Amino acid sequence: MKLFESGKIGTMEVKNRIVMAAIGPLGLCELDGSVGSRMIDYYAARARGGVGLITIGGGIHIHVDKTHLADGMWSLFLRTDNVVYISRLSELTDAVHHHGGKVCAQLTVGLGRVSRVTFGGLPVGPSAVPYFWDPSIICRELTVEEITNMVKASGKVAKILRMAGFDAIEIHGHAGYLLDQFTTALWNKRTDKYGGNLEGRLRFSMEINSEIKNAVGNDLALIYRLGAKHYLEGGRETEESQEMARRLEAGGVDALHVDAGCHETMYWFHPVIYHPAGCMVDCAEAIKQVVNIPVIAVGKLGNPELAERVLEEGKADFIALARPLLADPDWSNKVKQGKFEDIRPCICDLDGCLERIHTDFRYLSCTVNPQTGMEREYSLTLADKPRKVLVIGGGPAGMEAGRVAALRGHRVTLWEQSYRLGGNLVPGSAPDFKADIRGLIDYFITQMYKLGVDVVLGKEATVESVTEANPDVVIVATGATTWLPDIAGIGSKNIVTAIDVLAGHAEVGEQVVVAGGGTTACEVAVWLAGKGKKVTVVEMQGELIPEKMNMDNKLWLRKMVNESGVASLTNARIQKITGNGIVVSISGTEKKVAADSVVLAMGLKSRSKLKDSLARTPFEVFAIGDCVKPRKIMDAIWEGFHTSRVIQ
């Protein structure tokens, strides 16, 4: 495979064409900004898994002055201003080199107008432009002296990185962060030498590149992360990016790592579950057409066949993965060994990675891989004494529990009431834009059989049948079912549930009302609209998708609703359901909405009866997933993992 041919970036030779893209390792470095043991374990696992070039995310920060970073905020960036920090960086590079990988440090001048934390002062920017998170705040324009200081600092940092054993530097020039703000006319209104035409707007970047090259020559490969288009009115388009690419190549850059989007369209540089695979390959291809240096493509390239095809067709010279390597650090080795079916796929829900670090400020991890960020702490060991484990329920919680228990040497039986594994993931993956979930189901099913889990389909569990099986441990993962609200007419024949519609167990008419405006409701509405149905979504709160959800996915799903022609009513409470539609109350005024079918998507309720009954038996019983409380895929998988991890 071309994926496993060696390749060169500048003078650096990489053993294969697989790059780990930068992703902020929040919580994995120490509070003072030094490299911690967990960070070393995290990157070493990906190097051991076969990645050719690993980019250290989060950014080595070229700060204007240290007062920009309040106490504790160094945990967002890695420091290079003390010999202790350099020593720890060396331990990190040694760990990657030990497994034959190369290491790249992402170098950032900061976040500018999109910084979520302003470190106690005004956010800065290329110009006095509105702050992204609160447009009433106007950013402070960086002075020429500050820019000059950051340029000089970049050369000093490059020398330190060379000393610490790094092989490459990537300039953080994309996604609407500070350097990207300088290069974009929409945000750069300067009238000095750092503004105006493209030459002026690109000057800051070019000076950094030149300073680094002067400092370390060709000892470190120099990569520039470039957003080819912003998908924003007034933002950068492909043609200007191609000219930028030509100039960057002429200025000494050794490779271009190409993506798309900015913070106004963040769902591009953080591709969401609804995006098709390879969603930004066209951007890399457009840049490759105008340069002679290597181009790195990124964006939902976790499918090995697709990644290989991108290289074979000459659309890029390297492929970059970020979240697929959170989901499975052994991705590269498994592809090389032809074990595609054993790759644990990223599902792009972003809950375990971006939502955790950006919203919850918790350590970086992964929805489908709880060991990410805790490689040492959550390592699996064989049980002291194999036990007979009965898992009841074949959804994500049950299958993860079964997988981990089997890996630890327990004798595992899994009962599933239906005749198919997957639980509510099966209907949830029905729309074509939810194909990522199908990959996760396939992975789990494969692991059940490969690990010798005794899967029994069509088996209804009762206290009596469990007693007869006589297991040592019972793990209840019976999931959840549709919640039926107490609304007049709830028994009408034109009512169907979203789960039944998605599963193909129920048909709908031409005119459809979806009762509920959450994630599932909006997904089924878009799906039905794509089949030519006339759909109206009714939500009692003031906006669609009011529940906590990763912002990138939420914004894209709302965009899908708007673009699919789905009508929506918010602040609308359903009063009753009739044979020809519903009656809603909006601000005290009743309104009739005609419909042939009413699809219920107002939430789930736990299937908790068996759990409660087994609690009164002498068995060692654990309850996990939605049967405890309906929540997200991440909760189900993590509970399954941790339950089986500690069974002795």
Residue pairs with C-beta under 8 A, 6 or more apart in sequence:
1 308
1 335
1 336
2 17
2 308
2 311
2 312
3 16
3 17
3 18
3 304
3 307
3 308
3 311
3 319
3 335
3 336
4 16
4 17
4 336
5 16
5 17
6 13
6 14
6 15
6 16
7 13
7 14
7 16
7 17
7 52
7 294
7 317
7 318
8 14
8 294
9 53
9 168
9 221
9 223
9 254
9 255
9 294
9 318
10 168
10 218
10 220
10 221
10 222
10 254
10 255
11 218
11 219
11 221
12 102
12 167
12 168
12 220
12 221
12 254
14 52
14 53
14 102
14 318
15 52
15 100
15 101
15 102
16 50
16 52
16 332
17 52
17 311
17 317
17 318
17 319
18 50
18 51
18 52
18 53
18 318
18 319
18 321
18 331
18 332
19 51
19 52
19 53
19 54
19 55
19 104
19 257
19 296
19 318
19 319
19 320
19 321
20 46
20 51
20 53
20 54
20 55
20 320
20 321
20 322
20 325
21 55
21 57
21 257
21 298
21 320
21 321
21 322
22 55
22 56
22 57
22 58
22 59
22 106
22 170
22 172
22 225
22 322
23 57
23 322
23 323
23 326
23 353
23 364
24 57
24 58
24 59
24 76
24 357
24 364
25 39
25 42
25 56
25 57
25 58
25 364
25 373
26 58
26 75
26 76
26 356
26 357
26 361
26 362
26 363
26 364
27 38
27 75
27 357
27 361
27 362
27 363
27 364
27 373
28 36
28 38
28 39
28 42
28 363
28 364
28 373
29 35
29 36
29 39
29 58
29 75
29 78
30 36
30 75
31 72
31 74
31 75
32 74
32 75
32 79
33 74
33 75
33 77
33 78
33 79
33 85
34 78
34 79
34 84
34 85
34 88
35 78
35 85
35 88
35 89
35 91
35 92
36 88
37 376
38 363
38 373
38 374
38 375
38 376
38 377
39 92
40 91
40 92
40 95
41 375
41 376
42 364
42 372
42 373
42 375
43 54
43 56
43 92
43 95
43 96
43 103
44 95
44 96
44 98
44 99
44 375
45 329
45 375
46 54
46 101
46 325
46 329
47 54
47 95
47 96
47 98
47 99
47 100
47 101
48 99
48 329
48 330
49 325
49 328
49 329
49 330
49 331
49 332
49 333
50 330
50 331
50 332
50 333
50 336
51 101
51 321
51 325
51 331
51 332
52 101
52 102
52 318
52 332
53 101
53 102
53 103
53 104
53 167
53 168
53 318
54 96
54 101
54 102
54 103
54 104
55 104
55 105
55 106
55 170
55 320
56 78
56 92
56 103
56 104
56 105
56 106
57 106
57 322
58 76
58 77
58 78
58 106
59 77
59 78
59 106
59 107
59 108
59 172
60 77
60 78
60 80
60 105
60 106
60 107
60 108
60 157
60 161
61 69
61 76
61 77
61 78
61 79
61 108
61 110
62 107
62 108
62 109
62 110
62 150
62 153
62 154
62 157
63 69
63 110
63 153
64 110
64 124
64 142
64 146
64 149
64 150
66 81
67 119
67 120
67 121
68 110
68 119
68 121
69 76
69 77
69 119
70 117
70 119
70 120
73 117
73 119
76 117
77 108
78 85
78 89
78 105
79 85
80 86
80 89
80 157
80 160
80 161
80 164
86 160
86 163
86 164
89 161
89 164
89 165
89 166
90 163
90 164
90 165
92 103
93 103
93 164
93 165
93 166
93 167
94 165
96 102
96 103
97 103
97 165
102 167
102 168
103 165
103 166
103 167
103 168
104 166
104 167
104 168
104 169
104 170
104 221
104 223
105 161
105 166
105 168
105 169
105 170
106 169
106 170
106 171
106 172
106 225
107 154
107 157
107 158
107 169
107 170
107 171
107 172
107 208
107 212
108 172
108 177
108 178
108 179
109 150
109 154
109 172
109 178
109 179
109 204
109 208
110 124
110 177
110 178
111 177
111 178
112 123
112 124
112 125
112 126
112 139
112 177
112 178
112 181
113 123
113 124
113 125
113 129
113 130
113 131
113 132
113 139
113 178
113 181
113 187
114 132
114 133
114 176
114 177
114 263
115 123
116 133
116 358
121 140
122 137
122 138
122 139
122 140
123 131
123 137
123 139
123 140
124 139
124 140
124 141
124 142
124 146
124 178
125 139
125 140
125 141
125 142
125 178
125 181
125 187
126 141
126 142
126 178
126 181
126 182
126 187
126 188
126 189
126 190
126 194
126 195
126 204
127 139
127 141
127 187
127 188
127 189
127 190
127 195
128 138
128 139
128 140
128 141
128 189
129 138
129 139
129 181
129 187
129 189
130 136
130 137
130 138
130 139
131 137
131 138
131 139
132 176
132 263
132 264
141 190
144 192
144 193
144 194
147 194
147 204
150 208
151 204
151 207
151 208
151 211
152 211
154 208
154 211
154 212
154 215
155 211
155 212
155 214
155 215
156 215
158 169
158 211
158 212
158 215
158 216
158 220
159 215
159 216
161 169
161 216
161 220
162 216
162 219
162 220
166 220
167 220
167 221
168 220
168 221
168 222
168 223
168 254
169 212
169 220
169 221
169 222
169 223
170 223
170 224
170 225
170 257
171 179
171 205
171 208
171 209
171 222
171 223
171 224
171 225
171 253
172 179
172 225
173 179
173 180
173 183
173 205
173 224
173 225
173 226
173 227
174 180
174 225
174 226
174 227
174 257
174 259
174 269
175 225
175 227
175 259
175 261
175 262
175 263
175 266
175 269
176 184
176 187
176 227
176 230
176 261
176 262
176 263
176 264
179 204
179 205
179 208
180 227
180 262
181 187
181 188
182 188
182 194
182 201
182 202
182 204
182 205
183 198
183 201
183 202
183 204
183 205
183 236
183 244
184 201
184 230
184 235
184 236
184 262
185 201
185 234
186 230
186 232
186 234
186 235
188 194
188 195
188 201
189 195
190 196
190 200
192 200
193 200
193 203
194 200
194 201
194 203
194 204
195 201
198 240
198 243
198 244
198 247
199 247
202 244
202 247
202 248
205 224
205 248
206 247
206 248
206 251
209 222
209 224
209 248
209 251
209 252
209 253
210 251
210 252
212 220
212 222
213 222
213 252
221 254
221 255
222 252
222 253
222 254
222 255
223 253
223 254
223 255
223 256
223 257
223 296
224 248
224 253
224 255
224 256
224 257
225 257
225 259
226 241
226 244
226 245
226 248
226 256
226 257
226 258
226 259
226 287
227 236
227 241
227 258
227 259
227 260
227 261
227 262
227 269
227 283
228 236
228 238
228 241
228 258
228 259
228 260
228 280
228 283
228 284
228 286
228 287
229 235
229 236
229 237
229 238
229 241
229 260
229 283
230 236
230 237
230 260
230 261
230 262
230 264
230 265
231 260
231 261
231 262
231 265
231 268
232 262
232 264
232 265
235 262
235 264
235 265
238 283
238 286
241 283
241 286
241 287
242 286
242 287
242 289
242 290
245 256
245 287
245 290
245 291
246 290
246 291
248 256
249 256
249 291
249 292
249 293
253 293
254 293
254 294
255 293
255 294
255 295
255 296
255 317
255 318
256 287
256 291
256 293
256 294
256 295
256 296
257 295
257 296
257 298
257 320
258 280
258 283
258 284
258 287
258 295
258 296
258 297
258 298
258 316
259 268
259 269
259 280
259 283
259 298
259 299
260 268
260 269
260 280
260 283
260 299
261 267
261 268
261 269
261 270
262 268
262 269
266 551
266 552
266 555
267 275
267 552
267 553
267 555
267 556
267 559
268 279
268 280
270 350
270 354
270 552
271 279
271 280
271 299
271 300
271 348
272 348
272 350
272 550
272 552
272 553
272 556
273 347
273 348
273 349
273 350
273 433
273 434
273 436
273 437
273 553
274 433
274 434
274 553
274 556
274 557
274 560
275 299
275 300
275 348
275 556
276 300
277 300
277 301
277 302
277 303
277 306
277 435
278 297
278 299
278 300
278 301
278 303
278 306
278 310
279 299
279 300
280 297
280 298
280 299
280 300
281 297
281 299
281 301
281 310
281 315
281 316
283 297
283 299
284 295
284 296
284 297
284 298
284 310
284 315
284 316
285 297
285 315
285 316
287 295
288 295
288 314
288 315
288 316
288 317
294 317
294 318
295 316
295 317
295 318
296 316
296 317
296 318
296 319
296 320
297 310
297 315
297 316
297 318
297 319
297 320
298 319
298 320
298 321
298 322
300 348
301 307
301 310
301 319
301 320
301 321
301 324
302 321
302 323
302 324
302 327
302 331
302 343
302 345
302 346
304 335
304 340
304 343
305 340
307 319
307 321
307 335
310 316
310 319
311 317
311 318
311 319
321 331
323 346
323 348
323 350
323 353
323 366
324 331
324 345
324 346
325 331
326 346
326 352
326 353
326 364
326 365
326 366
326 369
326 372
327 344
327 345
327 346
327 347
327 366
327 367
327 368
327 369
327 372
328 334
328 343
328 344
328 345
328 346
328 369
329 372
329 375
331 343
334 340
334 342
334 343
335 343
341 442
341 443
341 446
342 443
342 446
342 447
342 450
343 443
344 368
344 369
344 440
344 443
345 368
345 436
345 439
345 440
345 443
346 366
346 368
346 436
347 367
347 368
347 436
347 437
347 439
347 440
347 633
348 436
348 553
349 367
349 550
349 553
349 632
349 633
349 634
350 550
350 552
350 553
351 367
351 550
351 632
351 633
351 634
352 365
352 366
352 367
352 368
352 369
352 372
352 634
353 364
353 365
353 366
353 367
354 550
354 552
355 550
356 362
356 363
356 364
356 365
357 363
357 364
359 550
359 551
363 373
363 374
364 372
364 373
365 372
365 373
365 374
366 372
366 373
367 632
367 633
367 634
367 637
368 440
368 633
368 634
368 637
370 378
370 637
370 638
370 641
370 642
371 378
371 379
371 641
378 641
378 645
380 404
380 407
380 408
380 645
381 408
382 408
382 409
383 408
383 409
383 410
383 647
383 648
384 648
385 648
386 409
386 410
386 411
387 410
387 411
387 472
387 473
387 647
387 648
388 410
388 411
388 413
388 470
388 471
388 472
388 473
389 402
389 405
389 410
389 411
389 412
389 413
389 471
389 472
389 473
389 474
389 475
389 644
389 647
390 412
390 413
390 414
390 415
390 466
390 469
390 471
390 473
390 474
390 475
391 398
391 399
391 401
391 402
391 405
391 412
391 413
391 414
391 415
391 453
391 475
391 477
392 398
392 414
392 415
392 461
392 466
392 474
392 475
392 476
392 477
392 478
392 610
393 414
393 415
393 416
393 417
393 423
393 476
393 477
393 478
393 479
393 625
393 627
394 414
394 415
394 416
394 418
394 420
394 421
394 422
394 423
394 455
394 457
395 422
395 423
395 424
395 425
395 477
395 479
395 625
395 626
395 636
396 422
396 423
396 425
396 440
396 444
396 625
396 633
396 636
396 637
396 640
397 423
397 477
397 479
397 624
397 625
397 626
397 636
397 637
397 639
397 640
398 414
398 416
398 423
398 475
398 477
398 624
398 625
398 640
399 414
399 421
399 444
399 445
399 447
399 448
399 640
400 444
400 636
400 637
400 640
400 641
400 644
401 475
401 477
401 624
401 639
401 640
401 641
401 643
401 644
402 412
402 414
402 448
402 451
402 453
402 475
402 640
402 644
403 444
403 447
403 448
403 451
403 453
403 640
403 644
404 640
404 641
404 644
404 645
405 412
405 475
405 644
405 647
406 412
406 451
406 452
406 453
407 451
408 644
408 645
408 647
410 473
410 644
410 647
412 451
412 452
412 453
412 454
413 453
413 454
413 456
413 469
413 471
414 448
414 453
414 454
414 455
414 456
415 456
415 459
415 460
415 461
416 455
416 456
416 457
416 458
416 459
417 458
417 459
417 460
417 461
417 478
418 457
418 458
419 457
419 458
420 426
420 457
421 441
421 444
421 445
421 448
421 455
421 457
422 429
422 441
422 444
422 445
423 479
424 479
424 480
424 499
424 604
424 626
425 437
425 440
425 441
425 633
426 441
426 503
427 498
427 499
427 500
427 501
427 502
427 503
428 434
428 437
428 502
428 520
428 523
429 435
429 437
429 438
429 441
430 502
430 503
430 504
430 527
431 502
431 523
431 524
431 526
431 527
431 530
432 530
433 523
433 526
433 527
433 560
434 523
440 633
447 453
448 455
449 455
459 465
461 478
461 610
462 610
463 610
463 613
463 614
463 617
466 474
466 614
466 617
466 619
467 617
471 619
472 620
473 619
473 620
473 621
473 622
473 647
474 614
474 619
474 620
474 621
474 622
475 621
475 622
475 623
475 624
475 640
475 643
475 644
476 610
476 611
476 614
476 621
476 622
476 623
476 624
476 627
477 623
477 624
477 625
477 627
477 636
477 640
478 607
478 608
478 610
478 611
478 627
479 606
479 607
479 625
479 626
479 627
480 604
480 605
480 606
480 607
480 626
480 627
480 630
481 499
481 604
481 605
481 607
482 497
482 498
482 499
482 600
482 604
482 605
483 602
483 603
483 604
483 605
484 490
484 600
485 515
485 574
485 600
485 602
487 574
487 575
487 576
487 577
488 575
488 576
488 577
489 576
489 577
489 578
490 577
492 577
492 578
492 579
492 598
493 579
494 509
494 577
494 579
494 580
494 595
494 596
494 597
494 598
495 577
495 597
495 598
495 600
496 506
496 507
496 508
496 597
496 598
496 599
496 600
497 506
497 599
497 600
497 601
498 514
498 516
498 520
498 521
498 524
498 599
498 600
498 601
500 506
501 507
501 508
501 524
501 528
501 599
502 524
502 527
507 597
508 528
508 533
508 596
508 597
508 599
509 533
509 595
509 596
509 597
510 532
510 533
510 534
510 596
511 533
511 534
511 594
511 595
511 596
511 597
512 525
512 528
512 533
512 534
512 535
512 536
512 595
512 596
512 597
512 598
512 599
513 535
513 536
513 537
513 538
513 581
513 582
513 593
513 595
513 597
513 598
513 599
514 521
514 522
514 524
514 525
514 528
514 535
514 536
514 537
514 538
514 599
514 601
515 521
515 538
515 574
515 577
515 582
515 598
515 599
515 600
515 601
515 602
516 537
516 538
516 539
516 600
516 601
516 602
516 603
517 537
517 538
517 539
517 540
517 541
517 543
517 544
517 545
517 546
517 568
517 570
518 539
518 545
518 546
518 547
518 601
518 602
518 603
519 545
519 547
519 549
519 557
520 601
521 537
521 539
521 599
521 601
521 602
522 537
522 544
522 545
522 557
522 558
522 560
522 561
522 566
523 557
524 599
524 601
525 535
525 537
525 561
525 564
525 566
526 557
526 560
526 561
526 564
526 566
528 535
528 599
529 535
529 564
529 565
529 566
530 564
535 565
535 566
535 567
536 566
536 567
536 568
536 569
536 593
536 595
537 544
537 561
537 566
537 567
537 568
537 569
538 568
538 569
538 572
538 574
538 582
538 584
538 593
539 546
539 568
539 569
539 570
539 571
539 572
540 571
540 572
540 573
540 574
541 570
541 571
542 570
542 571
543 570
544 558
544 561
544 568
544 570
545 554
545 557
545 558
561 568
569 584
569 586
569 591
569 593
571 586
571 587
572 584
572 585
572 586
572 591
573 584
573 585
573 586
574 582
574 583
574 584
575 582
575 583
575 584
575 585
575 590
576 582
576 583
577 598
580 594
580 595
580 596
581 592
581 593
581 594
581 595
581 598
582 592
582 593
582 595
582 598
583 590
583 591
583 592
583 593
584 590
584 591
584 593
585 591
603 630
604 626
604 630
605 630
606 626
606 627
606 628
606 629
606 630
607 626
607 627
608 623
608 627
608 628
610 627
611 621
611 623
611 627
611 628
614 621
615 621
622 643
624 636
624 639
624 640
624 643
625 631
625 635
625 636
625 639
625 640
626 636
628 639
